[in-house]
Amino acid sequence: MDINSIMSSQLVQLQQTVQLSLLQNAMNMEAVSAVALLEDMPQTAAPHPYKGSVVDIQG
């Protein structure tokens, strides 16, 4: 195996490693943004869809 083919295969592996690293960093940043968004949401309890407003008179 000559030096050019060795270097070529190592370059391909390095490119894949860099791409995966960039993808992982982007996913981590998106996760942090999503968590921050959820934490900033108001913490009010949602009203029950029908409790207290519908009376069942069938018996």
C-alpha positions as CSV (number, residue, x, y, z in Angstrom):
1,M,0.0,0.0,0.0
2,D,1.5,3.3,-1.0
3,I,1.6,6.4,1.1
4,N,-1.0,8.3,-1.0
5,S,-3.7,5.7,-0.4
6,I,-2.9,5.5,3.3
7,M,-3.1,9.3,3.6
8,S,-6.3,9.3,1.6
9,S,-8.0,6.8,3.8
10,Q,-6.9,8.7,6.9
11,L,-8.2,11.9,5.5
12,V,-11.6,10.3,4.8
13,Q,-11.7,9.0,8.4
14,L,-10.8,12.5,9.7
15,Q,-13.5,14.1,7.7
16,Q,-16.1,11.7,9.0
17,T,-14.9,12.3,12.6
18,V,-15.1,16.0,12.2
19,Q,-18.6,15.8,10.6
20,L,-19.8,13.6,13.5
21,S,-18.3,16.0,16.0
22,L,-20.0,19.0,14.4
23,L,-23.3,17.1,14.3
24,Q,-23.1,16.2,17.9
25,N,-22.3,19.7,18.9
26,A,-25.2,21.0,16.9
27,M,-27.6,18.5,18.5
28,N,-26.3,19.5,22.0
29,M,-26.9,23.1,21.3
30,E,-30.4,22.4,20.0
31,A,-31.1,20.4,23.2
32,V,-29.9,23.2,25.4
33,S,-32.1,25.6,23.5
34,A,-35.1,23.4,23.8
35,V,-34.5,23.0,27.6
36,A,-34.1,26.8,28.0
37,L,-37.3,27.3,26.0
38,L,-39.2,24.8,28.2
39,E,-37.9,26.4,31.4
40,D,-38.9,29.9,30.2
41,M,-42.5,28.8,29.6
42,P,-45.1,30.0,32.2
43,Q,-45.9,27.4,34.8
44,T,-49.6,27.9,35.0
45,A,-51.8,24.9,35.3
46,A,-54.0,24.3,32.3
47,P,-57.8,24.2,33.0
48,H,-59.5,20.9,32.9
49,P,-61.3,20.6,29.5
50,Y,-64.8,19.9,31.0
51,K,-64.5,19.5,34.8
52,G,-66.7,22.1,36.5
53,S,-68.5,23.2,33.4
54,V,-70.5,20.1,32.3
55,V,-73.3,18.7,34.5
56,D,-74.5,15.2,33.8
57,I,-78.2,15.0,34.7
58,Q,-78.8,11.5,33.3
59,G,-79.1,9.1,36.1
